[in-house]
Amino acid sequence: MACSMGLPLPAFAVSATADAASSTYMTKLLKNVFCAGLASVMTVTFIHPVDVVKTRVQVASNAG
């Protein structure tokens, strides 16, 4: 279903005409939440240690 401007409406804005629209919205939401969580885990696992090493090198070069 689309609004008068041709833009799709979110599933919660459409009257309960089909459970498929609701489950599609929930599937997309869960996929987005999972991907955001995975991205944050990857950042902490790979980027944070590199940033710590960079910071230690910068501090060591300023100390002496």
N, C-alpha and C positions, 0 to 999 in steps of 0.2 A: 504494500500500500504506500502511496506517496502523497505528500501534501500538495497544495495548489501550485507551488512553485516547481514541482517535479522532483523535490528532494525526498529521499526515503525517510519514513518516520521510524524512530526506534520501536522495538517490539512492545515496550511497556505503554507506548502512546496509542497503539492500535487496539481497538476493542478485541476482546478474546474471540476472534473468529476462527483461529486455528492454533493448536498447541505447537505446531511446527515453527511458527514465527517466534514464539516464546522460547522454545528449546534452542533455536538458532541463536537468539540473542544471548542466552545463558552460555551456550557453547563458545561464542566469541568472547564473552566476558571472562570465562574461565581460561581460555587460551591466552588472553592478554595478561591476566594475573600470573599465570604460569611463566610466560615469557619474561615478564618484569622481574619475577623472583629469580629466574635462571640468569638473567643479565646481571642482577646485583651479586649473585653468588660468584659468577665469573669475574666480575670486577674486583671483588674482595680477594679472590684466589690468585689472580694473575697481576693485576695492576697495583694493588696495595703494596706487595713486597718490593716491586720495582721502585715505587715512590719512596719507600723507606730507605732503600739503598741510595737513591739519588740524594735524599736529604742528608744522610750520613756523610756522603762524599762532599757535599757542599759545606757542611759544618766542619769537617776535617780540613778542608782547604782554607777556610777562614781562620782556623785556630793557629795555623803555623805559617 
